[in-house]
Amino acid sequence: MANFLLVAGARLGAWAWDEVVPYLRAAGHDAHPLTLSGLADKQGVPAGQQTHVQDIVDEVERQDLRDVVLVGHSYSGIPVGQAAERIGDRLARVVFVDSSVPTDGESFVAAWPDGGATVKASIAENGGFWPLVPAAHYDGQGLTDEQIARIVGGSTPHPGATLTEPAVLTRPLGELPATYIICLLAGAEPGDDVAKLLTSKHWQMVEMNTGHWPMFSQPHELAQIFLDAARA
């Protein structure tokens, strides 16, 4: 039995996995959706990037999880990638869902074309948080109007420090067993950092013909990829 620890991206919480979890449990595994500090039901909790890394490590240790398939979506690939190397032999595999990946000494926004200047300005203007985005932001991503309404209605402003603080890695990420899911509607080509990691014998790539939020647009298909990854 695998233990899936599911971490959604910026502005989202454990609730984002509501339609994925039943498929994993029906297949005989356990699933643990996690809300990171400062988001959703944990709003108001101060958080930097290392807080989010520790949230994940603490959840694994608190529940004494083994055979962990650690899943990070979008922004959360940054803390998930760091936490993966810190949980040692408890880790079975990492799954990155159309996500960023951590680079030692680099922040989430460092790879943005403007070096993150726009995001940093937005955070400064919004009390230290990355603000919510309008429903139109989700157009063209394979989502129904109802699914978009769910995302918008459940989202909370994202703690800004988690986006601008540097990642800390103690070993090459390519040494970890990993599956990278690329969502084709969000952009058919992985970034240079991901492309380099995919040359590792420990990494594999899976394509989904949907947008950046597959836990909403294709939850069954996403769960099946997770189950396949657990058997890899």
N, C-alpha and C positions, 0 to 999 in steps of 0.2 A: 504493500500500500504506500502510495506517495502522499506527502503532505504539500499541497499547493499553497504557497503564501503569495497573495495577490495584492499588488500595490499599483493603484491607478495614478494617472498623470496629474499635472498642475490643475488646481482648483477643484479636484474631485476627491471623493472619500471611498470608504469600503462599499458604500451603496452602489457604486458604479458596476460592481461585479454581480449584482443580484440575479441576472439572467444566465450567468456562466456557472456559478456555484452548483446549482442543482444537477447539471450534466456531469460534473466531476464527481459529486457524491454518488450519483446513480451508477457510476462506473466502479464504485467500490473504494474510492479514495477519499481523503479529507481535504477540505478547502478552508483557508483562513484569510478572508479579505481583511485588509488592514487600512485604517485611516491614519495618515501621518499627522504629527503635531501641527496645530495651527489651522487645520482644515476641517470642514464638515462638523461632525460632532465633537471635534477637539479644537474648535475655534477658540481663540484667546490664549492658547498655550504658546509661549514664545518658541520660535524655531529658527535655527540655522541649518545649513546643509548637514553638518555632522549630527545634529539632533535627529534628522530623518534617517540617517544611517543607523544610529543607535536605536531608534524606534523599531527597525526591522530586526536587528540583532537581539534586542530585548524580547521581542515577540517569539522568536525561535527558542530562546533560552527559557522564557517563562512557561511555555507550553511543552518544553523538552521535545521539540520536533526533530525527527530524523527523516532521512530520505526526502529532503526538502527540495521541491521544485520552486525556485524563487522567480516570480514574475514581476517585471517592471514595465509599465506603459509610459511612453512619452517622456516627460521630465523625470519620472521615477526610475528610469534606467540608470540615472546618475547615482542616487543612493543605493539602489539595488546592486549595481555592479561593485560598489565598495563593500556592502554588507556581505556579498557572496563570498569574498575571500576571507572574511572574518569569522564565518561560522564553521570553517574547517570541514571535517569529515561528515558533518550533518548535511552538507550540500550534495544533492544528486545532479542538479542541472540548473542553469539560469535560462530564462526565456525573456528576451527583450521584444516588446510589442511596439513596433514602429517608434522606437525610443532613441533618445540620446544615450551615449555611453560615456562613462567617466574617463578622463585623461588626467593623470597625476599633475597637480598644480594648476589645472584649468577649471574654470567655472562652466556652468550650464550655458551662459550667454557668450562665452569667449569665442565660440565658433560662428556666431552670427555675423553677417556681412559688415555690420558697423561696430563689431566688437562688443555688442550689447548696449551701446549708448542709448538707444531708444527705450529699451526695457528699463535700464537704470533710471532714466528720466521719468518714465511712467511710475516706477516704484516710489521715487522721491516725491512725486506729485500726489501720491495716493497713500500717504501715511505709512510707507514702508511695505506696502502690499502691491502685488501685480493684480490690477483690477480685472473684473469680469469683462467678458466680450459679448457683443450682441449676437442674437440668433443667426444673423447672416454669416457670421464667422464659420458656421458649420455647413453651409451650403456646398453642394458638390461632393459630399463625403459619404454618399450612400445611405443617408439617414432620412427617416420619415419625419414629418412635422412633429409628430408625437414624440419621437425619440429626441429630437432637438429640444423640444420643450422640457423633457425630463432632464437633459444635461444642463440647460440654462437654469432651470428651477432648483437644481440640487447643488450647483456650483457655489463656491465661496472664494473670496479674494485669497491669493496665494502669498505666503510669507516671502517677502522679497529677498531676504538674506540667503535663502536656500538656492536662489538662482545665481547669485553673484559671488558666493564663497567658493574657494577652490576644492576640487576633489583630492582625496588622499589615497593612493594605491601603494601597496607594498610589494606587489608582484604583477607581471604582465597579465592583462585581462585575457589575452588569447590563450592562456594556459587553462582557463576554466572551461568545463563542458557547457556549451551554450547553443541555443537556437535563436536566430534573429528573424522575426516576422516583419516583412516589409508590406505595407498596405499600398497597393498600386494607385489608388485614386489620390493618395497624398503625395505622390512623386515616385516614379518607377525606379529610380536609381538611389542606392544607399550613399550616404556621405563618405568622404574619403576615409574617415576614421573607422567607420563600420566596414567599408570595403577591405581595408587592410586586415582587420580582425577576421574577416571571412576567409582569408587565405590560410588561417590556422586549421590544422587537422581536427581540432576540438570543436570547431564552430560549423554550424550549418544554417542555410537560409531557407525560409519558407515564404512563398508569396500568397497574399490574400487579395482577391479582386473586390476590395472595398476601401473605405476611407480610414481616417486616422483614429476612429473610435469603434473598433470592431466588437468590443464587448456589448455595444448597443446595436450595431448594424448587422452583425453576424455572430451572435453569441454561441450558437451550437457549433458552427464551423471552427470558431476560436477554441472552444473547449476541446474539440477533437485534436487540434494541433497540440494543445497542452498535454493531452493523453499520449499522443505519439511521442512527444518530447520526453515524457517520463519513462518511456520504454527504450529510448535511444541509447 
